[in-house]
């Protein structure tokens, strides 16, 4: 594909991504709205665009609002007023950057609010043909309890990960797994929260770039099997037998088993992975 056409396709995909992002926020997607709220509060916008879109006033309103639901409501009201101006000004507002896609001659726009598997951002850390993938839930699987959006990360080791010894156990497991397969997260928690916590615990380095999926990436009505099938199996051309899925929720395990025949699943206790489950995962991992 000529370079000019590639650039045009990339621009088109970025524009579509921004519009889909806004559509999801306006339709009530709490994760998308939260990303915009946090971006406004960080005040990383260009002065000219900020003045034209009333962002100083918006930030002040967000800071006065005590509840997360209230801040999301204020942000959506602002979007309803300025939506047409937000799309072209997106890159000047400090909002999340569209993914840098590896575009080929066969590129075509996605037809839903989710990124088409063909447009998963390229990364040198992701081989085109991995031998397998271990897909982990986050809350009550990696962690021992649900981790909130406003969790005090400085105390996360003891409060939500069972202490330093358990974190070391997880580090040993992930280090071993990462030598032979990719490691992904598919969670109903926030991708931002997951990444922040994993980084703090020195665990994020074991996870494949762009394979941490949270509520910013798929809606409540989308099952985990869809994410695994469309964002992991299909892009890497893997058979289900090369994927190990680990979750504490029996409903998720049952749903994935039912929708993806041949996948290997491990159900862990509601208080997270222990030595027994770690040993089982190590035995089941594709070689």
VMD Tcl script that draws the C-alpha trace (Angstrom):
set ca {
  {0.00 0.00 0.00}
  {1.42 3.47 -0.89}
  {2.61 5.48 2.11}
  {0.06 8.22 1.49}
  {-2.76 5.68 1.55}
  {-1.39 4.12 4.72}
  {-1.33 7.52 6.43}
  {-4.86 8.23 5.26}
  {-6.04 4.89 6.58}
  {-4.32 5.52 9.91}
  {-5.94 8.94 10.19}
  {-9.35 7.45 9.35}
  {-8.94 4.71 11.98}
  {-7.91 7.29 14.61}
  {-10.94 9.45 13.81}
  {-13.24 6.43 14.00}
  {-11.66 5.37 17.28}
  {-12.26 8.81 18.82}
  {-15.88 8.86 17.63}
  {-16.50 5.36 18.99}
  {-14.86 6.35 22.29}
  {-17.19 9.35 22.60}
  {-20.24 7.32 21.58}
  {-19.50 4.80 24.33}
  {-19.01 7.57 26.91}
  {-22.25 9.27 25.91}
  {-24.16 5.97 26.02}
  {-23.17 5.46 29.66}
  {-19.91 3.48 29.53}
  {-18.48 4.35 32.96}
  {-14.93 3.32 32.05}
  {-14.74 5.59 29.01}
  {-16.23 8.52 30.92}
  {-13.82 8.01 33.82}
  {-10.86 8.21 31.42}
  {-12.08 11.59 30.18}
  {-12.78 12.86 33.70}
  {-9.25 11.95 34.81}
  {-7.76 13.58 31.70}
  {-9.61 16.84 32.37}
  {-8.51 16.85 36.01}
  {-4.86 16.45 34.96}
  {-5.15 19.68 32.95}
  {-2.89 18.64 30.05}
  {-4.80 20.57 27.42}
  {-3.69 23.32 25.02}
  {-4.78 26.77 26.23}
  {-6.60 27.80 23.06}
  {-8.76 24.67 22.87}
  {-9.34 24.71 26.63}
  {-10.70 28.24 26.47}
  {-12.96 27.49 23.50}
  {-14.44 24.40 25.16}
  {-14.83 25.76 28.69}
  {-12.50 23.16 30.19}
  {-11.32 25.33 33.09}
  {-14.91 25.68 34.23}
  {-15.50 21.96 33.66}
  {-12.49 21.03 35.78}
  {-13.68 23.28 38.59}
  {-17.12 21.61 38.49}
  {-15.54 18.15 38.56}
  {-13.41 19.06 41.57}
  {-16.46 20.31 43.47}
  {-18.42 17.11 42.80}
  {-17.82 14.52 45.52}
  {-19.14 11.37 43.80}
  {-17.71 9.51 40.81}
  {-21.21 9.14 39.34}
  {-21.71 12.89 39.64}
  {-18.41 13.63 37.90}
  {-19.34 11.24 35.08}
  {-22.69 12.97 34.71}
  {-21.01 16.40 34.48}
  {-18.59 15.12 31.85}
  {-21.41 13.69 29.73}
  {-23.34 16.96 29.97}
  {-20.22 18.78 28.75}
  {-19.86 16.29 25.87}
  {-23.48 16.82 24.85}
  {-22.74 20.55 24.51}
  {-19.33 20.40 22.79}
  {-19.23 17.05 21.02}
  {-18.75 18.43 17.49}
  {-15.77 20.55 18.63}
  {-14.22 17.78 20.74}
  {-13.55 15.37 17.85}
  {-11.22 17.65 15.83}
  {-9.61 19.06 19.00}
  {-9.08 15.64 20.63}
  {-5.27 15.56 20.39}
  {-5.06 19.04 22.02}
  {-7.24 18.17 25.01}
  {-4.99 15.67 26.78}
  {-7.48 12.88 26.14}
  {-6.41 9.22 25.62}
  {-4.42 8.73 22.41}
  {-5.85 6.48 19.70}
  {-3.83 3.26 19.33}
  {-1.08 3.25 16.72}
  {-2.28 0.54 14.40}
  {-0.32 -1.68 12.10}
  {-2.24 -0.91 8.89}
  {-2.04 -3.16 5.87}
  {-3.48 -3.05 2.35}
  {-6.44 -5.05 3.61}
  {-7.34 -2.51 6.28}
  {-10.99 -1.76 6.82}
  {-12.80 0.27 9.48}
  {-14.24 -1.55 12.49}
  {-18.01 -1.91 12.48}
  {-18.53 -1.75 16.25}
  {-17.35 0.28 19.20}
  {-14.57 -2.23 19.80}
  {-11.22 -2.33 18.05}
  {-11.14 -4.86 15.24}
  {-8.50 -7.55 15.96}
  {-6.64 -6.50 12.80}
  {-5.90 -3.19 14.47}
  {-4.35 -4.33 17.73}
  {-1.42 -1.92 18.24}
  {1.89 -3.39 17.10}
  {4.49 -4.03 19.77}
  {7.97 -5.46 19.69}
  {7.08 -7.37 22.85}
  {4.40 -9.43 21.11}
  {5.62 -12.11 18.68}
  {3.39 -12.64 15.66}
  {3.16 -16.38 16.39}
  {3.31 -17.06 20.15}
  {3.27 -20.67 21.33}
  {0.39 -19.93 23.68}
  {-1.25 -17.45 26.03}
  {-2.21 -17.55 29.71}
  {-5.25 -15.31 30.30}
  {-5.72 -14.20 33.91}
  {-8.56 -12.48 35.67}
  {-7.45 -9.68 38.00}
  {-9.78 -9.23 41.00}
  {-9.75 -12.20 43.41}
  {-7.44 -14.07 41.04}
  {-4.23 -12.09 40.87}
  {-5.46 -10.00 43.79}
  {-7.12 -11.46 46.89}
  {-10.07 -9.06 46.78}
  {-11.63 -6.47 44.49}
  {-9.34 -3.49 43.88}
  {-11.19 -0.17 43.70}
  {-10.58 2.69 41.29}
  {-9.40 4.94 44.13}
  {-7.37 2.26 45.95}
  {-4.36 3.40 47.96}
  {-1.69 1.73 45.83}
  {1.01 2.33 48.44}
  {-0.76 -0.19 50.71}
  {-1.91 -2.60 48.03}
  {0.53 -5.42 48.83}
  {-1.01 -6.22 52.21}
  {-4.53 -4.92 51.61}
  {-5.28 -6.74 48.35}
  {-2.44 -9.12 47.45}
  {-1.91 -11.20 50.57}
  {1.42 -9.74 51.58}
  {4.93 -9.70 50.18}
  {5.35 -13.49 50.19}
  {2.30 -13.99 47.99}
  {3.44 -11.23 45.63}
  {6.78 -13.02 45.36}
  {4.90 -16.24 44.54}
  {3.05 -14.43 41.74}
  {6.32 -12.93 40.51}
  {7.90 -16.39 40.33}
  {4.88 -17.79 38.46}
  {4.73 -14.93 35.96}
  {8.48 -14.98 35.39}
  {8.35 -18.70 34.57}
  {5.31 -18.36 32.31}
  {6.71 -15.38 30.41}
  {9.66 -17.46 29.24}
  {7.41 -19.62 27.06}
  {4.04 -17.88 26.52}
  {2.34 -14.49 26.49}
  {0.43 -13.43 29.59}
  {-2.78 -11.41 29.31}
  {-5.42 -9.98 31.65}
  {-9.14 -9.95 30.89}
  {-10.99 -8.21 33.71}
  {-14.14 -6.24 34.53}
  {-11.94 -3.83 36.49}
  {-10.33 -0.73 34.95}
  {-7.35 -1.29 32.64}
  {-5.85 1.87 34.15}
  {-6.16 0.49 37.70}
  {-4.79 -2.92 36.72}
  {-1.75 -1.46 34.97}
  {-1.05 0.94 37.84}
  {-1.20 -1.83 40.45}
  {0.87 -4.29 38.42}
  {3.48 -1.60 37.84}
  {3.66 -0.81 41.56}
  {4.13 -4.50 42.39}
  {6.81 -4.93 39.70}
  {4.60 -7.45 37.89}
  {3.61 -5.49 34.79}
  {6.86 -6.36 32.97}
  {5.67 -9.96 32.63}
  {2.48 -9.05 30.76}
  {2.38 -8.61 27.00}
  {2.01 -5.05 25.75}
  {-1.59 -4.26 24.76}
  {-2.95 -7.52 26.22}
  {-4.35 -6.02 29.40}
  {-8.11 -5.64 28.84}
  {-10.39 -3.86 31.30}
  {-13.83 -2.27 31.27}
  {-12.48 0.48 29.02}
  {-12.15 -2.16 26.27}
  {-15.43 -4.09 26.37}
  {-18.90 -3.38 27.70}
  {-20.74 -5.20 30.48}
  {-22.81 -7.11 27.95}
  {-19.72 -8.55 26.24}
  {-18.63 -11.93 27.68}
  {-15.00 -12.72 28.41}
  {-15.10 -15.45 25.75}
  {-15.61 -12.73 23.12}
  {-12.49 -10.89 24.23}
  {-10.42 -14.08 24.26}
  {-11.70 -15.19 20.86}
  {-11.49 -11.84 19.08}
  {-8.58 -10.11 20.79}
  {-6.29 -13.08 21.49}
  {-7.10 -16.26 19.57}
  {-7.96 -14.70 16.20}
  {-5.16 -12.09 15.98}
  {-2.49 -14.66 16.83}
  {-4.12 -17.53 14.88}
  {-4.05 -19.74 17.95}
  {-6.18 -22.84 18.54}
  {-8.16 -22.82 21.78}
  {-5.98 -25.60 23.16}
  {-3.03 -23.19 23.32}
  {-4.79 -20.86 25.78}
  {-5.11 -21.29 29.55}
  {-7.87 -19.18 31.15}
  {-7.78 -18.55 34.92}
  {-10.68 -16.97 36.87}
  {-12.22 -17.15 40.34}
  {-15.80 -16.76 39.08}
  {-17.37 -20.14 38.19}
  {-19.80 -18.35 35.87}
  {-16.93 -16.93 33.82}
  {-15.18 -20.31 33.69}
  {-18.39 -22.03 32.58}
  {-19.12 -19.34 29.96}
  {-15.61 -19.55 28.46}
  {-15.67 -23.36 28.43}
  {-19.05 -23.32 26.68}
  {-18.16 -20.72 24.04}
  {-14.57 -21.81 23.30}
  {-14.42 -25.62 23.09}
  {-10.94 -26.97 23.74}
  {-9.70 -24.08 25.87}
  {-7.93 -25.02 29.10}
  {-9.46 -23.44 32.22}
  {-8.43 -23.18 35.85}
  {-10.84 -22.00 38.56}
  {-9.10 -20.49 41.56}
  {-10.56 -19.76 45.03}
  {-12.40 -16.49 45.65}
  {-9.39 -15.25 47.64}
  {-7.00 -15.52 44.71}
  {-4.30 -17.80 43.36}
  {-2.41 -19.96 45.81}
  {0.52 -22.34 45.51}
  {-1.71 -25.18 44.31}
  {-3.22 -23.15 41.47}
  {0.18 -21.74 40.47}
  {1.57 -25.27 40.19}
  {-1.44 -26.37 38.13}
  {-1.08 -23.43 35.72}
  {2.61 -24.18 35.27}
  {1.78 -27.79 34.39}
  {-0.96 -26.83 31.91}
  {0.87 -24.02 30.10}
  {1.48 -24.75 26.38}
  {5.08 -25.70 25.58}
}
mol new
graphics top color blue
foreach p $ca { graphics top sphere $p radius 0.5 }
foreach p [lrange $ca 0 end-1] q [lrange $ca 1 end] { graphics top cylinder $p $q radius 0.2 }
display resetview
